[in-house]
Amino acid sequence: MTLNSIFQFFVPKDKKFFPLFEQAAANLIILANTLHEAVNAPKAEREEYFKKIEELEATIEEITHKTHLELSKNFITPFDREDIHALIKSIDNVADNMHGAASRIRLYQVDKITKSIRKLTEINLEACQLIGEGIKQLKDMNNIKMIKETCKKINKLESKADVVFDKAVADIFENETDAKNIIKYKEVLSALEMASDKCKSVSNVMEQISVKHS
């Protein structure tokens, strides 16, 4: 047990960091859902979704900044300081990559949204919803097994995203003859696949925290 963990027995329940984690996770889920809706919407309607994604990404960035400020002001934290930094940063990284995928669709004027792009946004949405569940489970820290199970589900989704990505890229090179389109789709798919990797990073941090407090 760390010195910081010992202090938790003598201090009030955290009222600073977990509200920030929960806000970040809630906005992340909305962002993931908005991106999934965007790729399923007609091209003419996508712009409003993209604007909302920009706003949500900026909100998560601001929450990340607030968390770092709280770290600089508070001696007692709900768990190790480096884990707090890693958790909020990993959530921010997921948002960055989903925002990056939306930006590429927007800037490259990707007209046709492929099944693979839709599938990856669906996988990322499910992973972000599990991140939200994991944050709530960490707050209570009553059921370590449940936290580990949530993390396991996120990791499985990341593996699923890898399979979808690899097949999608292979299909592009086999069936697409326009070099510009190959670059466009590869960039969008890469950003979505990286977002799933970052979801796994969040999972790794949550599991690490749970192990330390088990």
N, C-alpha and C positions, 0 to 999 in steps of 0.2 A: 504493500500500500504506500502511495506517495505521500509526501508531506501535505500537498494540496488536498488529497483525498481525506486525510485526517481532519483538516480544517473544516471540511463539509459538515461534520457532526456538530460543530459549534456555531455555525452561521445560519441565517434565515435561508429559506429556499430561494434559489436563483430567480430574480425578476428582471434581469437585464439581458442575458445572452440567449436563453431559450426563446423569448418572444421574437428576437431578431432571427434566430434559426427558423422559427415557424413562419415568420413573414417571408423570408427568402424562399423557403420550400413552397409556400402557397403561391407566390408569384411565379416560381419556376413551373409549377403545374399548369397555371394559366397560360404561360408562355408556350409550353409544349403543346397544349390543347389548341392554342391560337395558330401555331405553325401547322398542326395537323389539319385544322379547318381550312387554312390557306391553300394547302396543296390539294384539297378536295373541292375547292371553289373554282368557279369560272375565272379565267384570266382577268376579266374586267373588274372583278370584285376583290382581287388579291391585295390591292394597294392599302385598303383600310386595315387588313390583317397585318400587313408589314409595318404599318405605322404603330399599331398596338404592340407588336413585338419589340420595336425600338424602345418604346416607353417602358415596357416591362423589364427589358435588359438594363436600362438605365436605373430603374428602381432597385433591382437586385445589386447593381454596382454600388448604389448609395447605401444599401443595407450592409454590404461588405465593408464599406468605409466606416460606417457607424460601429460595426463590431470591432474593428481595429482600434477605434478611438476608445471604446469601452475597455479593451484590453490594456490600453496605456494608462487608464484611470483607476482600474480595480485590481487590488492585490489578490483577493479571493475570487476564484472562478469555479464553475460547476465541475470542470475537469481540467486536465493539463492545458496550459496556455498554447503550446504548440499544436495540440489537437483542435482547439477552438479555431486557431488560424487555418489549419488544414481543412477543417470541415466547411467553414464559410467560403474559403477560396475554391474548394472543389465544386461547391454548388454554383459559384460564380462562373467557373470554367464551363460547366454544362450550359448555362445561359449564353455565354459568349459564343459557343460553337453552334447552338441552335439559331442564334441571331445571325451568325456567319452564313449558315445555310440559307436563311431567308434573304439575306443581302445578296447572295450570289444568284438566287432565282430572280430577284428583282433587277439587279444590275446587268446580268447576262440575258435578260428577257427570255427566260426559258418558257416557251409556250406550252409544250406538251409535258405534263407531269407523269412520269412513269409509275408503274405499280411498285417498283422497288423504292422509289422516293416516298411514296405513300406508306409503304410497309415500315420503312425506317422511322418515319415520324410517329407512326403508331407504337412501335417498340419503345421509342424514347419517351412518349407520353406515359406508357405503362411504367417505365423505369422511374420517371419523375414522381408518379403517384406513390410508388413504393418508397421513394426517398422521403416523401411527406409522412408516410406511416412510420418509417424508421426514426425520424426526428421525434415523433410523439413517443415512441417506445424508449428512446434514449432519455427523454425527459423524466419518465417514471422510473426507468431502470429496474423494473420489477421482474421482468421476464427476459433474461439474457438469451435464452433459447429462441424466443420469438424474434429478437433483433437479428440473431444469426440466420434465421430462416428467411427474413426479409432480405438480408444481404445476399443470401444464396440465390434468391429469385432474381435480384438485380444482375448478378453475375451471369445467370443463365440467359437473361435477355441480351446482355452484351455479346455473348457467344452467338446467339441467334442473329444479332445485327451483323456480326462478322460474316456469317454465311450468306446473308442477303446481299451485303456489300460485294463480296467476292464474285457471286453469281452475276450481279448487276454489271460490274465492271467487265467481266468476261463477255456478257451479252453485248455491251456497247462496242467493244473492239471487234466483235464478230459481225454485228449487224449494221453498225453506223459507219457511213462512208465519209461524212462531212467532218473534217478535223476540228472545226470550231465547235460542233455539237459534242464531239467526244470530250473536249476540254471542259465545256459547260457542265455536262452531266457528271463527269468525274469529280469536278470541284464541289458540286452540290452533294453528291454521295459521300465524298470524303469528309465534309463538314458534319454531316449527319452521323456517319460512323464514328467520328471523333467525339461527338456528343455522347454517344453510347459508351465510349471508353471512359469519358469523364464521369458518367453515372456510376461506372464500376469503381472509379477513384473515390467517389462519395461513399459507396458501399464499404470500401476498404477502411476508410477513416472511421465510419460508424462501428464496424466490427472491432477495430483496434481499440476504440474507446470502451466498448462493452467488455472486451477481454480484460482491460486494465481494472474495471470495476466489478468483475465477477468474483 
